[in-house]
Amino acid sequence: MNIAILGAGKIATTMATTLQPLKGITCYAVASRDKKRAQAFADKFGFSVAYGSYIDMLNDENVDLVYIATPHSHHYEHIKMCLDHYKNVLCEKAFTANAEQAEEVIKIAEERGLLLSEAIWTRYMPMRETINSVLRSGIIGNPTSLSANLGYPLEHIERMTKPELAGGALLDLGVYPLNFASMVFGNDIVGISAECIKYESGVDAQETIMLRYGDGKMASLYATMLAQTDRRGVINGTNGYIEVENINNPEGIKVYNLERRLIAEYIAPTQITGYEYEVNAAIEAIREGRTECPEMPHSETLRMMRLMDSIRKAWGIEFPFEKKTSV
């Protein structure tokens, strides 16, 4: 299967590193608005073709799957572009800037029978099932609450602070604690309480989000682009608790009893970069004729986008391009 990458930045580099040793795929094409940059990328990672135009790459009939590696402010435009050229798509998170955009492109993909999947890697990793298996075992009893955080000092990155680039911590970082909570406790959310500190440009810089579920469970989430955090997730139960090291790419899981004594430990399997799981899932879905990956179905992508929309609305944060479309 011939894979193409739209964009040639940092995330594209990680994906290219991932693709090289994978079996059953060909690193076929890369496109950048700068042809020299695309060619340098292709030469470095062994891609067959380099394009200085996204459209030119999408006109290539040999492309089977496009991985979109551009900023999420451009995902809607680039997903539509790919679907208009009848290409299957694996798009980086956040999937789009808002739910309205997500709904539109998902509808197009389903109507045309094309794969469109969100590349939020934690949804595809084997450690996700390990966490679920540990919970199902009953080792910590009845889980009643969880906490999760993710933060890096990212003020120096332009796309994080600019409203016109759909900046802010929520779409780039907060999406991970939200997905962690969803994977553990599901989506029967009956109450949301969220507060943020805004950056001088008006986007959210750091936030706390409390989720209350219909069965009485609670999730306490935190994200920031101002500081480094420990990235831990903790699931608390009546007989103990589970600690997940790095919710952004789980490295290990530790289980503690009521005496806070370590009683079980699980180490993540060796991986290339962690991106290989989403790629393999997308390839399998295409071969099976699916329009979505079961690991991250369209319903989950839409649920996450709607949740983040509601949180941003409560904070009074609206991106400039959203104001234009709402007139």
C-alpha positions in Angstrom: 0.0 0.0 0.0 1.4 3.4 -1.0 1.4 5.9 1.8 1.8 9.7 1.2 2.4 12.4 3.8 0.8 15.8 3.5 3.2 18.2 5.2 6.9 17.9 6.0 7.2 19.1 9.6 8.1 17.5 12.9 5.2 15.1 13.1 5.7 14.1 9.5 9.3 13.3 10.4 8.1 11.0 13.2 5.7 9.3 10.9 8.3 8.8 8.2 10.6 7.2 10.8 7.8 4.9 11.7 6.9 3.8 8.2 10.4 2.8 7.1 10.5 -0.6 8.8 6.8 -1.5 8.5 6.0 -4.4 6.2 3.3 -4.2 3.5 3.6 -0.5 2.9 5.6 1.8 0.6 6.9 5.2 1.6 5.6 6.6 -1.7 5.1 10.4 -1.7 5.5 13.5 0.4 4.2 17.0 -0.3 5.1 20.4 1.0 4.4 23.9 -0.2 8.2 24.1 -0.6 9.4 21.7 -3.2 13.0 21.8 -2.0 11.8 20.9 1.5 9.7 18.0 0.2 12.6 16.7 -1.9 15.0 16.9 1.1 12.4 15.0 3.2 11.9 12.3 0.5 15.7 11.9 0.1 16.2 11.5 3.8 13.4 9.0 4.4 13.4 7.1 1.1 10.1 8.4 -0.4 9.8 7.8 -4.1 8.2 11.1 -5.1 8.3 14.6 -3.7 5.7 17.3 -4.6 5.8 21.0 -4.1 2.0 21.1 -4.2 -0.6 19.2 -2.2 -2.9 19.1 -5.1 -0.2 17.6 -7.4 0.3 14.8 -4.9 -3.4 14.1 -4.6 -3.7 13.9 -8.3 -1.2 11.0 -8.2 -3.3 7.9 -8.8 -0.7 5.7 -7.0 -1.4 7.2 -3.6 -3.5 4.8 -1.5 -3.5 6.5 2.0 -2.7 10.1 3.0 -1.4 11.0 6.4 -2.2 14.6 7.2 0.6 16.2 9.3 -0.3 19.9 9.1 -1.5 22.1 12.0 -5.0 21.3 13.1 -6.2 24.7 12.0 -5.8 23.4 8.4 -7.1 19.8 8.9 -10.6 20.6 7.7 -9.3 22.1 4.4 -6.8 19.3 3.9 -9.1 16.5 4.7 -11.7 17.8 2.2 -9.0 18.2 -0.4 -8.0 14.5 0.1 -11.5 13.3 0.0 -12.3 15.3 -3.1 -9.5 13.4 -4.8 -10.8 10.1 -3.5 -7.9 9.4 -1.1 -8.2 7.5 2.2 -7.1 9.7 5.1 -5.4 9.3 8.5 -5.4 12.7 10.1 -3.5 13.9 13.1 -5.3 15.1 16.2 -7.0 17.3 16.9 -9.1 16.0 14.1 -10.5 19.4 13.1 -10.9 22.8 14.9 -14.6 22.1 15.8 -17.4 19.5 15.6 -19.1 21.2 12.6 -16.0 20.7 10.5 -15.7 17.1 11.7 -19.3 16.3 10.9 -18.9 17.6 7.3 -15.8 15.7 6.4 -17.0 12.5 8.1 -20.2 12.6 6.1 -18.2 13.1 2.8 -16.0 10.1 3.6 -18.9 7.8 4.5 -20.8 8.8 1.3 -17.7 8.1 -0.8 -16.7 4.9 1.0 -13.3 6.3 2.0 -11.4 5.7 5.2 -11.2 8.8 7.4 -9.7 8.2 10.8 -8.2 10.4 13.6 -4.6 9.6 14.4 -4.7 10.0 18.1 -2.2 7.4 18.9 -3.2 6.4 22.4 -6.5 5.0 21.1 -4.6 2.4 19.0 -1.8 1.4 21.4 -1.8 -2.1 23.0 -1.5 -0.5 26.4 -5.0 0.7 26.1 -6.3 -2.9 26.2 -3.9 -3.7 29.0 -5.5 -0.9 31.1 -9.0 -2.2 30.3 -8.0 -5.8 31.1 -6.6 -4.7 34.5 -9.8 -2.9 35.3 -11.9 -5.8 34.2 -9.9 -8.1 36.5 -11.4 -6.3 39.5 -8.0 -6.0 41.1 -8.7 -2.4 42.3 -12.3 -3.2 43.0 -14.9 -0.6 41.8 -13.2 2.4 40.1 -14.7 5.6 41.3 -12.5 8.4 40.1 -9.4 9.2 38.0 -7.0 12.0 37.3 -4.8 12.7 34.3 -2.6 15.5 33.2 -0.4 16.6 30.3 1.8 19.6 30.0 4.8 20.9 28.2 6.4 24.4 28.0 5.2 25.3 24.4 4.9 29.1 24.4 7.7 29.3 21.8 5.6 27.4 19.2 3.7 29.8 17.1 0.7 27.5 16.4 0.1 27.1 20.1 -0.5 30.8 20.8 -2.2 32.1 17.7 -6.0 32.1 17.6 -6.0 32.0 13.8 -4.1 28.7 14.0 -6.6 27.2 16.4 -4.1 27.6 19.2 -4.4 26.8 22.9 -3.7 23.9 25.2 -7.1 22.2 24.9 -7.0 21.0 21.2 -3.3 20.1 21.3 -2.8 18.8 24.9 -6.1 18.6 26.7 -7.4 16.2 24.1 -5.2 13.5 25.6 -6.6 13.6 29.2 -10.1 13.8 27.8 -9.5 10.7 25.7 -7.9 9.0 28.6 -11.0 9.6 30.7 -13.2 8.5 27.8 -11.3 5.2 27.4 -11.6 4.4 31.1 -15.0 5.7 32.1 -16.9 6.0 28.9 -19.0 8.9 27.8 -22.1 9.1 30.0 -21.0 12.6 31.1 -23.7 14.4 33.1 -21.7 17.4 34.4 -18.7 19.5 33.2 -16.9 22.1 35.2 -13.9 23.7 33.5 -11.7 26.7 34.2 -8.8 28.1 32.2 -6.1 30.7 32.3 -5.9 32.5 29.0 -2.7 33.5 27.1 -2.2 37.1 26.2 -3.5 36.3 22.6 -6.8 35.0 24.1 -6.3 31.2 23.6 -6.3 28.9 26.6 -2.9 28.4 28.2 -3.8 26.0 31.0 -6.9 24.4 32.3 -8.6 22.1 34.8 -11.6 20.1 33.7 -13.9 18.1 36.0 -16.2 15.5 34.5 -19.1 13.9 36.4 -20.6 10.7 35.1 -24.1 9.2 35.3 -22.9 6.3 37.5 -21.3 8.7 40.0 -17.7 8.5 38.8 -15.6 11.6 38.4 -12.5 12.6 36.4 -10.1 15.4 37.2 -8.1 16.6 34.2 -5.4 19.1 33.7 -3.5 20.4 30.7 -1.0 23.2 30.2 1.3 24.7 27.6 3.2 26.7 30.2 5.0 24.0 32.2 6.2 20.4 32.3 4.0 18.0 34.1 4.5 14.3 35.1 1.9 13.2 32.5 0.5 10.6 34.9 -3.0 9.0 34.9 -4.3 7.5 38.1 -7.5 5.4 38.4 -8.8 5.1 41.9 -10.8 2.1 43.1 -12.3 0.7 46.3 -9.5 -1.9 46.6 -6.5 0.1 45.3 -5.4 2.2 42.4 -3.7 2.0 39.0 -1.0 4.4 38.0 -0.3 4.9 34.2 3.1 6.4 33.4 2.7 9.0 30.6 -0.9 9.1 29.3 0.5 10.5 26.1 2.4 7.3 25.3 1.9 4.8 28.1 5.3 3.4 29.2 4.1 1.3 32.1 1.2 0.5 34.4 1.5 -0.1 38.2 -1.2 -1.4 40.4 -1.3 -0.7 44.2 -3.4 -2.2 46.9 -5.1 -0.4 49.9 -1.8 -0.4 51.7 -0.3 1.5 48.7 1.9 -1.5 48.1 2.8 -2.4 44.5 1.1 -5.7 43.6 1.3 -5.8 39.8 3.3 -4.1 37.0 3.0 -4.0 33.2 5.6 -2.7 30.8 4.8 -1.4 27.4 5.9 -3.5 24.5 8.9 -2.3 22.4 7.7 0.1 19.7 9.1 2.0 16.8 7.6 5.4 17.7 4.1 4.4 18.8 2.6 5.6 15.5 2.8 2.2 13.9 -0.4 1.0 15.6 -2.6 3.7 14.0 -1.0 3.0 10.6 -1.6 -0.7 10.8 -5.1 -0.1 12.0 -5.8 2.2 9.0 -4.3 -0.2 6.5 -6.4 -3.1 7.9 -9.6 -0.9 7.8 -8.9 0.0 4.2 -8.4 -3.7 3.2 -11.7 -4.5 5.0 -13.5 -1.7 3.1 -14.2 0.3 6.3 -14.7 4.0 6.4 -13.5 4.2 10.1 -11.1 2.4 12.4 -12.8 0.5 15.2 -10.1 1.8 17.6 -11.3 5.4 17.0 -14.7 5.3 15.3 -16.3 8.5 13.9 -18.7 8.6 16.8 -15.8 9.0 19.3 -14.1 11.6 17.2 -17.3 13.6 17.0 -18.0 13.1 20.7 -14.5 14.5 21.6 -14.9 17.5 19.2 -18.3 18.4 20.6 -17.0 18.1 24.2 -14.1 20.4 23.4 -16.5 22.8 21.6 -18.7 23.0 24.7 -15.7 23.7 26.9 -14.3 26.4 24.7 -17.8 28.0 24.5 -17.9 28.1 28.3 -14.6 29.9 28.3 -15.7 32.4 25.6 -13.0 31.2 23.2 -13.8 31.4 19.5 -11.3 31.2 16.6 -11.4 34.0 14.0 -12.4 31.6 11.2 -15.4 30.4 13.3 -16.7 33.9 13.7 -16.6 34.3 9.9 -18.6 31.1 9.3 -21.2 32.0 11.9 -22.2 35.3 10.3 
